[in-house]
Amino acid sequence: MGEETNQIPDTDYFWLVDPIDGTNNYAMGIDYCAVTVALQRGVTTLLGVTQQIHTGRVYHARLGAGAFRREPGGEEVRLQVNTADRLGTSLLATGFPYHRAEHSDNNAAEFAHFMPRVVGLRVLGAAALDMAYVASGALAAFWEGWLGPWDAAAGALLVREAGGRVTTYTGEEWTIRRGDLVASNGQAALHQAMLEGIGEARKHDIAG
């Protein structure tokens, strides 16, 4: 299953594949893009692999077996989320949907809410790598709506296997049937602040 088919297969096991996550980056020669693949058993992700195209770094995780980064030379590092426990000590990342120019529900309100409250806020352009960076501890959290399952499944497994948490915007555990996603280091106060901030921003955006 990929963006071209956009239909969950009726088999027990299937692959989710995004051949280029961060297409615009790739087209412009920016080296923040990846191939990302996940093996599914229904909504359960069993295996996730994300390879950063230009660097050759491979991020991989297997359910219950941890998350790792393999360097081009073969060295492997076990991934662990960081311990930032509040917005004021956190570096975040997010992304914007393709419909951002046509619809007011486009992540602008959420971005404006978090921007003055955090150490930094990045829009790097590849959700699969953003979540790999949460898993590795470089980012404290990532959020985005309107993600396809092929964008997010491998990254969600990486974050969870590295000790983090991945939910929907309303706090339910994320699965490939949902497009809204918050991936964090799992610190309860930080994750709650993410959910509350998104909820507050979206409430005002809808009201406005």
C-alpha positions as CSV (number, residue, x, y, z in Angstrom):
1,M,0.0,0.0,0.0
2,G,1.3,3.4,-0.9
3,E,0.1,6.9,-1.9
4,E,-0.7,5.6,-5.4
5,T,-3.2,2.9,-4.2
6,N,-4.4,4.5,-0.9
7,Q,-6.4,1.5,0.1
8,I,-5.6,-0.8,3.0
9,P,-5.2,-4.4,1.6
10,D,-7.5,-7.2,2.7
11,T,-4.6,-9.5,3.5
12,D,-3.3,-10.3,7.0
13,Y,0.2,-9.0,6.2
14,F,1.1,-6.2,3.8
15,W,3.8,-3.6,3.2
16,L,3.4,0.2,3.4
17,V,5.9,1.9,1.1
18,D,6.7,5.6,0.5
19,P,9.5,5.6,-2.2
20,I,10.3,9.3,-1.5
21,D,9.2,11.0,1.7
22,G,10.1,14.7,1.3
23,T,9.5,14.9,-2.4
24,N,9.9,18.6,-2.7
25,N,13.3,18.4,-0.8
26,Y,14.4,15.7,-3.2
27,A,13.4,17.7,-6.2
28,M,15.3,20.7,-5.0
29,G,18.4,18.9,-4.0
30,I,17.9,19.2,-0.3
31,D,19.3,16.2,1.5
32,Y,16.4,15.7,3.9
33,C,14.3,13.0,2.3
34,A,14.0,9.3,2.7
35,V,12.7,5.9,1.5
36,T,10.4,4.5,4.2
37,V,8.9,1.0,4.4
38,A,6.8,-0.8,7.1
39,L,5.5,-4.3,7.4
40,Q,2.0,-4.5,8.8
41,R,-0.2,-7.2,10.3
42,G,-3.4,-5.3,10.1
43,V,-3.0,-2.0,12.0
44,T,0.0,-3.4,13.9
45,T,3.4,-2.3,12.6
46,L,5.9,-5.2,12.9
47,L,8.9,-3.7,11.2
48,G,9.9,-0.2,10.1
49,V,12.8,0.9,8.0
50,T,13.6,4.5,6.9
51,Q,16.7,5.3,4.9
52,Q,17.9,8.9,4.5
53,I,18.6,9.0,0.8
54,H,21.6,11.3,0.6
55,T,23.4,10.2,3.7
56,G,22.8,6.5,3.6
57,R,21.8,6.4,7.3
58,V,19.2,3.7,8.0
59,Y,16.8,3.9,10.9
60,H,15.1,0.6,11.7
61,A,12.9,-1.0,14.4
62,R,11.2,-4.3,15.0
63,L,8.2,-4.6,17.3
64,G,9.5,-5.4,20.8
65,A,13.2,-5.3,19.8
66,G,14.2,-1.7,20.0
67,A,15.1,1.0,17.5
68,F,18.5,1.6,15.9
69,R,20.4,3.8,13.5
70,R,22.9,2.2,11.1
71,E,25.6,4.5,9.8
72,P,26.9,4.1,6.2
73,G,30.1,2.5,7.6
74,G,28.0,-0.2,9.4
75,E,28.1,1.1,13.0
76,E,24.8,0.7,14.8
77,V,23.5,2.9,17.6
78,R,20.5,2.0,19.7
79,L,18.0,4.9,19.7
80,Q,16.6,6.5,22.8
81,V,14.3,9.5,23.1
82,N,15.4,12.6,25.0
83,T,14.1,13.6,28.4
84,A,12.8,17.2,27.8
85,D,9.7,17.4,30.0
86,R,8.2,20.8,29.1
87,L,7.7,23.0,26.0
88,G,10.3,25.5,27.2
89,T,13.1,23.0,26.9
90,S,11.9,21.3,23.7
91,L,12.9,21.4,20.1
92,L,9.8,20.5,17.9
93,A,9.1,19.8,14.3
94,T,6.0,19.8,12.2
95,G,4.8,20.0,8.6
96,F,2.0,21.6,6.5
97,P,-0.6,19.9,4.3
98,Y,-0.8,20.4,0.5
99,H,-4.2,22.1,1.0
100,R,-2.7,24.9,3.1
101,A,-3.5,27.6,0.6
102,E,-7.1,26.5,0.1
103,H,-8.3,25.8,3.6
104,S,-7.9,27.6,7.0
105,D,-7.4,24.3,8.8
106,N,-3.8,24.0,7.7
107,N,-1.6,23.8,10.8
108,A,-1.0,27.6,10.9
109,A,-2.8,28.1,14.2
110,E,-1.0,25.1,15.8
111,F,2.3,26.5,14.5
112,A,1.6,29.9,15.9
113,H,0.7,28.4,19.3
114,F,3.9,26.5,19.8
115,M,6.4,28.8,18.1
116,P,6.9,31.3,21.0
117,R,6.7,28.5,23.7
118,V,9.6,26.3,22.6
119,V,13.4,26.3,22.1
120,G,12.8,26.0,18.4
121,L,10.3,24.8,15.8
122,R,11.4,23.2,12.6
123,V,9.6,22.5,9.3
124,L,12.1,20.1,7.7
125,G,9.8,18.5,5.1
126,A,9.9,14.8,5.6
127,A,7.7,13.3,8.4
128,A,9.4,9.9,8.3
129,L,12.8,11.5,9.2
130,D,11.2,13.9,11.7
131,M,10.0,10.9,13.7
132,A,13.4,9.2,13.3
133,Y,14.9,12.3,14.9
134,V,12.4,12.1,17.8
135,A,13.4,8.5,18.3
136,S,17.1,9.5,18.3
137,G,16.6,12.3,20.8
138,A,17.3,15.2,18.5
139,L,13.7,16.4,18.6
140,A,11.4,16.2,21.7
141,A,8.2,16.0,19.6
142,F,6.7,16.1,16.2
143,W,3.1,16.7,15.1
144,E,1.2,16.8,11.9
145,G,-2.2,16.1,10.5
146,W,-3.2,14.7,7.2
147,L,-0.4,12.1,7.1
148,G,-0.8,8.9,5.0
149,P,0.0,5.6,6.8
150,W,2.9,5.2,4.4
151,D,4.4,8.4,5.8
152,A,4.1,7.6,9.4
153,A,4.0,3.8,10.2
154,A,7.8,3.2,10.3
155,G,8.5,6.4,12.2
156,A,5.8,5.7,14.7
157,L,7.4,2.3,15.4
158,L,10.8,3.9,15.8
159,V,9.5,6.4,18.3
160,R,7.7,3.8,20.4
161,E,10.6,1.3,20.3
162,A,12.9,4.2,21.4
163,G,10.8,4.9,24.5
164,G,8.4,7.5,23.1
165,R,4.7,7.8,22.6
166,V,2.6,8.3,19.5
167,T,-1.0,9.3,19.7
168,T,-3.7,11.1,17.7
169,Y,-4.5,14.8,18.4
170,T,-7.1,13.7,21.0
171,G,-4.8,11.3,22.8
172,E,-5.8,7.9,21.5
173,E,-2.9,5.6,20.6
174,W,-2.1,6.2,16.9
175,T,-2.7,3.6,14.2
176,I,-2.4,3.7,10.5
177,R,-6.2,4.4,10.2
178,R,-5.6,8.0,11.5
179,G,-3.9,10.9,9.8
180,D,-3.4,13.1,12.8
181,L,-0.3,12.3,14.8
182,V,1.7,13.5,17.8
183,A,5.0,11.7,18.4
184,S,6.9,12.7,21.5
185,N,9.6,11.5,23.9
186,G,6.8,10.1,26.1
187,Q,7.3,12.5,29.0
188,A,3.8,12.8,30.3
189,A,3.8,16.6,30.9
190,L,5.3,17.3,27.5
191,H,2.9,15.1,25.6
192,Q,0.0,16.5,27.5
193,A,1.1,20.0,26.7
194,M,1.3,19.1,23.0
195,L,-2.2,17.7,23.0
196,E,-3.6,20.7,24.9
197,G,-1.8,23.2,22.7
198,I,-3.1,21.5,19.5
199,G,-6.6,21.4,21.0
200,E,-6.6,25.0,22.0
201,A,-5.2,26.2,18.7
202,R,-7.7,24.2,16.7
203,K,-10.6,25.4,18.8
204,H,-9.8,29.0,18.1
205,D,-9.1,28.2,14.4
206,I,-12.5,26.6,13.9
207,A,-14.2,29.3,15.9
208,G,-12.5,31.9,13.9
